[in-house]
Amino acid sequence: MYHLFTHNDLDGVGCGIVAKLAFGEEVVVSYNSIGRLNQNVAAFLEQAKIEDTLLVTDLSVDEDNEKAISQFVEDGGKALLIDHHKSALHLNEHDWASVTVEQEDGKQTAATSLFYQYAVEKKLLEPSRIVAEFVELVRQYDTWEWEVNKNLTAKRLNDLFFMIPIEEFEMKIAHKLSTAESFTFDEVEQTLLDVEESRVDRYINRKKREVYQATVGPHTAGVVHAESYHSELGNELSKEFSHLDYIAILMVGSKRISFRTIHDDIDVSEVAGKYDGGGHQKAAGCTMSEKAYSQYVEKTFFAEPIKRDAHKNQLNIKESPEGCLYSTREKQDIFIYEDEEEEWIVEINGKQQKKTFDTFGEADKYIKRKYAAWLTHDERYEEFVNRG
């Protein structure tokens, strides 16, 4: 009997679907949160039979389970761990583990794509066009490649995943993969997804007014409390407040933190690792330890949220060489303009600052980090210009 322990997100459930296609009734699938995996694997190993095969996908085990799995294999049992997180690479020293972060073409992997490749190579599953399409959608969503490729089907697949119970999603997708020729959403699914997209947009717009700025170690982070739509929310907040290194999404009820970034020079898996978490460069998570609670919850609880830049301006426009106006909670006027030497100058209440910038983006980032400034509306800009 195969016993699969996998993550309870889309990539983890994708592994469960591939396993059921490959093994049918011969596999028992357990969907786990990051915090529960090690407890559940340990419980299985305590009563496992030698004829059992342990499978772990999209998650890595702790040191105790690492030793226990090695002993299980040494005693004659079979085990396989397939993961794609950089934080799990050390497990590759074992014959029973296969952790691959990148494909041969340089693209990032997902656990579902790695498990499907394994199943096909081992003749456990016949290659299938529609299954391959599904696997690629999961991979693109999990690695955020979908956004670069504008692959909205991948995003909508994840939306559907969160709209229905895991068991129903698993059954619905497995049926689709077994009966259809290509991966598409039916009419009912399309309608549900359309409604859900409107709900997500409203939720994100509300949360854009509830982001707090905090300095945590060497980084400037955005902090928001949210229980839903973490991937979409993290991505949109990262773009809205691009001066922030990353977004920390807090779930006090479940005592979890999710980290997201859009910046190539920031690795949130390293941030999560400081709190015994892990993940990918641009998406990671951890449990809310006492240290994390202090830095992200207590530190921002009595702060004021970040004010958003004015939208739909016709006059006060970013990167205008003639200059654009920002304001602060201290009622400071911050003016950014380009001089004759093509350097960007910052004036605060009419006083030019010594520090200059090669690009407008650098100047914008500087004043937002240091002064929590925001782009004012046209009316305020006109008053400032007319005042001279």
C-alpha positions as CSV (number, residue, x, y, z in Angstrom):
1,M,0.0,0.0,0.0
2,Y,1.2,3.5,-0.8
3,H,0.8,6.2,1.8
4,L,1.2,9.7,0.5
5,F,1.7,12.7,2.8
6,T,1.5,16.0,0.8
7,H,0.8,19.7,1.2
8,N,-2.7,21.0,1.4
9,D,-2.1,23.7,-1.3
10,L,-2.7,23.4,-5.0
11,D,0.7,21.9,-5.7
12,G,0.3,19.4,-2.9
13,V,-3.1,18.4,-4.0
14,G,-1.9,18.1,-7.6
15,C,0.5,15.4,-6.3
16,G,-2.5,13.7,-4.7
17,I,-4.4,13.7,-7.9
18,V,-1.4,12.3,-9.8
19,A,-0.9,9.6,-7.2
20,K,-4.6,8.5,-7.5
21,L,-4.3,8.4,-11.3
22,A,-1.1,6.3,-10.9
23,F,-2.1,4.0,-8.0
24,G,-5.9,4.1,-7.9
25,E,-7.2,2.3,-4.8
26,E,-3.7,1.3,-3.7
27,V,-2.8,4.8,-2.3
28,V,-4.0,6.6,0.8
29,V,-3.5,10.3,0.5
30,S,-3.1,12.6,3.5
31,Y,-3.2,16.4,3.0
32,N,-1.1,18.3,5.5
33,S,-0.3,21.8,6.7
34,I,3.4,22.5,7.1
35,G,3.0,22.4,10.9
36,R,1.2,19.0,11.0
37,L,3.4,17.1,8.5
38,N,6.1,15.9,10.9
39,Q,3.6,14.8,13.5
40,N,1.6,12.8,11.0
41,V,4.7,11.2,9.3
42,A,6.0,10.2,12.8
43,A,2.7,8.6,13.7
44,F,2.7,6.6,10.4
45,L,6.3,5.4,10.9
46,E,5.5,4.1,14.4
47,Q,3.0,1.6,13.0
48,A,4.2,1.2,9.4
49,K,4.6,-2.3,7.9
50,I,7.6,-3.2,5.8
51,E,5.4,-3.8,2.7
52,D,4.2,-0.2,3.0
53,T,5.6,2.6,0.8
54,L,5.9,6.0,2.3
55,L,5.6,9.0,-0.1
56,V,6.1,12.6,0.9
57,T,5.7,15.4,-1.7
58,D,5.8,19.2,-1.6
59,L,7.0,19.2,2.0
60,S,10.2,18.3,3.8
61,V,10.6,16.4,7.0
62,D,12.5,17.5,10.2
63,E,15.6,15.9,11.5
64,D,13.8,13.3,13.7
65,N,11.7,12.0,10.8
66,E,14.8,12.1,8.5
67,K,16.4,9.6,10.8
68,A,13.2,7.6,11.2
69,I,12.7,7.3,7.4
70,S,16.3,6.2,7.0
71,Q,15.8,3.5,9.6
72,F,12.5,2.4,8.0
73,V,14.3,2.0,4.6
74,E,17.3,0.3,6.2
75,D,14.8,-2.2,7.8
76,G,13.4,-3.0,4.4
77,G,10.7,-0.4,3.9
78,K,10.3,1.8,0.9
79,A,10.2,5.6,1.0
80,L,10.4,8.5,-1.5
81,L,10.4,12.2,-0.8
82,I,9.9,14.5,-3.8
83,D,10.2,18.2,-3.1
84,H,11.2,21.4,-4.9
85,H,12.0,23.8,-2.1
86,K,15.6,25.1,-1.7
87,S,15.4,24.6,2.1
88,A,15.1,20.8,1.5
89,L,18.1,20.3,-0.7
90,H,20.1,18.8,2.2
91,L,17.8,15.7,2.1
92,N,19.4,14.8,-1.3
93,E,22.1,13.0,0.6
94,H,19.6,10.2,1.1
95,D,18.7,7.7,-1.6
96,W,15.1,8.0,-0.7
97,A,14.9,11.8,-1.3
98,S,14.8,13.7,-4.6
99,V,14.8,17.5,-4.3
100,T,15.0,19.5,-7.5
101,V,14.6,23.3,-7.6
102,E,15.1,23.9,-11.3
103,Q,14.3,22.0,-14.5
104,E,17.0,21.4,-17.1
105,D,15.7,24.3,-19.0
106,G,16.2,26.6,-16.0
107,K,12.6,27.0,-15.1
108,Q,11.5,26.4,-11.6
109,T,9.9,23.1,-10.7
110,A,6.8,22.2,-8.7
111,A,6.2,19.0,-6.7
112,T,3.4,18.1,-9.0
113,S,5.6,18.3,-12.1
114,L,8.4,16.3,-10.4
115,F,6.0,13.6,-9.2
116,Y,4.3,13.3,-12.6
117,Q,7.7,13.0,-14.3
118,Y,8.7,10.3,-11.8
119,A,5.4,8.4,-12.3
120,V,5.8,8.4,-16.1
121,E,9.5,7.4,-16.0
122,K,8.7,4.5,-13.7
123,K,5.9,3.4,-15.9
124,L,3.4,4.0,-13.2
125,L,1.4,6.3,-15.4
126,E,1.0,6.5,-19.1
127,P,1.9,10.0,-20.6
128,S,-1.3,12.0,-21.2
129,R,-1.8,15.3,-22.9
130,I,-4.5,16.5,-20.6
131,V,-2.7,15.4,-17.4
132,A,0.5,17.1,-18.7
133,E,-1.6,20.3,-19.3
134,F,-2.9,20.1,-15.7
135,V,0.6,19.5,-14.3
136,E,2.0,22.5,-16.2
137,L,-0.8,24.8,-15.0
138,V,0.0,23.8,-11.4
139,R,3.7,24.3,-12.0
140,Q,3.2,27.8,-13.5
141,Y,0.9,28.9,-10.7
142,D,3.1,27.6,-7.9
143,T,6.2,29.3,-9.3
144,W,4.4,32.5,-10.3
145,E,5.5,31.9,-13.9
146,W,1.8,32.2,-14.8
147,E,2.0,36.0,-14.3
148,V,4.9,36.4,-16.6
149,N,3.1,34.3,-19.2
150,K,-0.3,35.9,-18.6
151,N,-1.6,32.4,-18.1
152,L,-4.9,33.2,-16.4
153,T,-6.0,29.5,-16.6
154,A,-3.4,28.7,-14.1
155,K,-4.5,31.4,-11.7
156,R,-8.2,30.4,-12.2
157,L,-7.3,26.8,-11.4
158,N,-6.0,27.9,-8.0
159,D,-9.1,30.1,-7.5
160,L,-11.3,27.1,-8.1
161,F,-9.1,25.1,-5.7
162,F,-9.9,27.5,-2.9
163,M,-13.6,27.7,-3.7
164,I,-14.5,24.1,-3.0
165,P,-13.5,21.4,-0.5
166,I,-10.3,19.5,-1.3
167,E,-12.1,16.2,-1.7
168,E,-14.5,17.7,-4.2
169,F,-11.7,19.5,-6.1
170,E,-9.7,16.3,-6.2
171,M,-12.7,14.3,-7.5
172,K,-13.7,16.9,-10.1
173,I,-10.2,17.3,-11.5
174,A,-9.5,13.6,-11.6
175,H,-12.7,13.0,-13.5
176,K,-11.8,15.8,-16.0
177,L,-8.4,14.3,-16.5
178,S,-9.9,10.9,-17.1
179,T,-12.6,11.9,-19.6
180,A,-11.6,15.1,-21.4
181,E,-9.1,15.6,-24.2
182,S,-7.8,19.0,-23.1
183,F,-8.0,21.0,-19.8
184,T,-10.8,23.5,-19.8
185,F,-13.3,24.8,-17.3
186,D,-17.0,23.9,-17.8
187,E,-19.8,26.5,-17.8
188,V,-20.6,26.2,-14.1
189,E,-16.9,26.5,-13.2
190,Q,-16.6,29.6,-15.4
191,T,-19.5,31.3,-13.7
192,L,-18.2,30.5,-10.3
193,L,-14.8,31.9,-11.2
194,D,-16.2,35.1,-12.6
195,V,-18.1,35.7,-9.4
196,E,-15.0,34.9,-7.3
197,E,-12.8,37.3,-9.3
198,S,-15.1,40.2,-8.4
199,R,-15.0,39.1,-4.7
200,V,-11.2,38.9,-4.8
201,D,-10.9,42.4,-6.3
202,R,-13.0,43.9,-3.7
203,Y,-11.1,42.1,-0.9
204,I,-7.7,43.3,-2.2
205,N,-8.9,46.9,-2.7
206,R,-10.0,46.9,1.0
207,K,-6.7,45.4,2.2
208,K,-4.7,48.0,0.3
209,R,-5.8,50.5,2.9
210,E,-4.6,48.2,5.8
211,V,-0.9,47.8,5.1
212,Y,1.7,48.8,7.7
213,Q,5.3,49.5,7.1
214,A,8.0,48.0,9.4
215,T,11.7,47.7,9.4
216,V,12.6,44.0,10.2
217,G,16.3,43.3,10.1
218,P,17.8,44.7,6.9
219,H,14.5,44.8,5.1
220,T,11.5,47.2,4.9
221,A,8.4,45.0,5.0
222,G,4.7,45.6,4.4
223,V,2.5,44.0,7.0
224,V,-1.2,43.1,6.5
225,H,-3.7,40.9,8.4
226,A,-5.6,38.7,6.1
227,E,-7.1,35.2,6.1
228,S,-7.8,34.8,2.4
229,Y,-6.4,35.1,-1.1
230,H,-2.8,35.2,0.1
231,S,-1.1,34.7,-3.3
232,E,-3.2,37.3,-5.1
233,L,-3.0,39.7,-2.2
234,G,0.7,39.4,-1.8
235,N,1.3,40.0,-5.5
236,E,-1.0,43.0,-5.7
237,L,0.3,44.6,-2.6
238,S,3.9,44.1,-3.7
239,K,3.1,46.0,-7.0
240,E,1.1,48.7,-5.2
241,F,3.9,49.3,-2.6
242,S,6.9,48.4,-4.7
243,H,9.3,50.3,-2.3
244,L,8.7,47.5,0.2
245,D,11.1,44.5,0.1
246,Y,8.3,42.0,0.8
247,I,4.8,41.6,2.1
248,A,4.1,39.7,5.4
249,I,0.6,38.4,5.5
250,L,-0.4,37.6,9.1
251,M,-2.9,35.0,10.2
252,V,-3.2,35.4,13.9
253,G,-5.9,32.9,14.3
254,S,-3.9,30.0,12.7
255,K,-0.6,31.5,13.9
256,R,0.9,31.6,10.5
257,I,2.8,34.1,8.4
258,S,3.0,34.1,4.6
259,F,5.7,36.0,2.8
260,R,5.5,37.3,-0.8
261,T,7.8,39.5,-2.9
262,I,8.1,40.5,-6.6
263,H,11.7,41.6,-6.3
264,D,14.4,39.4,-7.8
265,D,17.0,40.5,-5.2
266,I,14.9,39.5,-2.2
267,D,14.6,35.8,-1.0
268,V,11.7,35.4,1.3
269,S,12.6,31.8,2.0
270,E,15.5,33.2,3.9
271,V,13.2,35.5,5.8
272,A,10.9,32.6,6.7
273,G,14.0,30.5,7.6
274,K,14.7,32.9,10.5
275,Y,11.5,31.6,12.0
276,D,12.0,27.9,11.2
277,G,9.9,28.3,8.0
278,G,10.8,27.9,4.3
279,G,9.6,28.0,0.8
280,H,10.5,29.7,-2.5
281,Q,12.5,32.8,-3.2
282,K,9.3,34.8,-3.9
283,A,6.7,32.9,-1.8
284,A,7.4,31.4,1.7
285,G,5.8,30.9,5.1
286,C,6.4,30.1,8.7
287,T,4.6,29.6,12.0
288,M,4.1,32.7,14.1
289,S,6.7,32.2,16.8
290,E,7.0,34.6,19.8
291,K,9.8,36.4,17.9
292,A,7.8,36.7,14.7
293,Y,4.8,37.9,16.7
294,S,6.8,40.6,18.4
295,Q,8.3,41.9,15.1
296,Y,5.3,41.8,12.9
297,V,2.2,42.1,15.1
298,E,3.3,44.1,18.2
299,K,5.6,46.4,16.2
300,T,2.9,47.5,13.9
301,F,-0.3,47.3,16.0
302,F,-0.5,51.0,17.0
303,A,1.0,52.3,13.7
304,E,-0.8,54.1,11.0
305,P,-1.3,52.2,7.7
306,I,0.6,53.3,4.6
307,K,-1.2,55.9,2.5
308,R,-1.6,55.0,-1.1
309,D,-0.4,57.2,-3.9
310,A,-3.0,59.3,-5.6
311,H,-4.5,57.6,-8.7
312,K,-5.8,59.0,-11.9
313,N,-3.7,62.2,-11.6
314,Q,-3.4,64.4,-14.8
315,L,-0.8,66.8,-13.4
316,N,1.1,65.3,-10.5
317,I,2.6,62.4,-12.3
318,K,5.5,60.2,-11.3
319,E,8.8,60.6,-13.3
320,S,7.8,64.0,-14.6
321,P,11.1,65.9,-15.1
322,E,9.3,69.1,-14.0
323,G,8.7,67.4,-10.7
324,C,6.1,65.7,-8.6
325,L,4.8,66.3,-5.1
326,Y,4.6,64.0,-2.1
327,S,3.3,64.5,1.4
328,T,3.8,63.0,4.8
329,R,1.9,62.6,8.0
330,E,4.1,65.4,9.4
331,K,2.7,67.7,6.7
332,Q,6.0,67.9,4.9
333,D,6.1,68.8,1.2
334,I,8.5,66.5,-0.6
335,F,9.3,67.5,-4.2
336,I,11.2,65.3,-6.6
337,Y,12.5,66.7,-9.9
338,E,15.3,66.2,-12.5
339,D,18.1,68.7,-12.8
340,E,20.2,69.7,-15.8
341,E,22.7,66.9,-15.1
342,E,19.8,64.3,-15.2
343,E,20.0,63.6,-11.5
344,W,16.9,63.4,-9.4
345,I,16.7,65.9,-6.6
346,V,14.7,65.7,-3.4
347,E,13.5,68.9,-1.7
348,I,11.8,68.8,1.7
349,N,9.8,71.9,2.6
350,G,11.8,73.8,0.0
351,K,15.2,72.6,1.2
352,Q,17.3,70.6,-1.2
353,Q,18.7,67.4,0.3
354,K,22.4,66.5,-0.2
355,K,21.5,63.0,-1.4
356,T,20.8,62.7,-5.2
357,F,19.6,59.8,-7.2
358,D,20.4,58.4,-10.7
359,T,16.7,57.3,-11.3
360,F,13.3,58.5,-10.2
361,G,12.6,55.1,-8.8
362,E,15.5,55.3,-6.4
363,A,14.3,58.7,-5.2
364,D,10.7,57.5,-4.8
365,K,11.8,54.4,-2.9
366,Y,14.0,56.5,-0.6
367,I,11.3,59.0,0.5
368,K,8.8,56.2,1.0
369,R,11.0,54.2,3.2
370,K,12.4,57.1,5.2
371,Y,9.4,59.4,5.4
372,A,6.4,57.1,4.6
373,A,5.5,59.6,1.9
374,W,2.7,59.4,-0.7
375,L,2.0,61.0,-4.0
376,T,-0.5,63.8,-3.5
377,H,-3.6,64.5,-5.6
378,D,-3.6,67.1,-8.4
379,E,-5.4,69.7,-6.3
380,R,-2.7,69.7,-3.7
381,Y,0.0,69.8,-6.4
382,E,-1.6,72.8,-8.0
383,E,-1.7,74.7,-4.7
384,F,2.0,73.9,-4.2
385,V,3.0,75.1,-7.7
386,N,0.9,78.3,-7.5
387,R,2.4,79.1,-4.1
388,G,5.8,79.1,-5.8
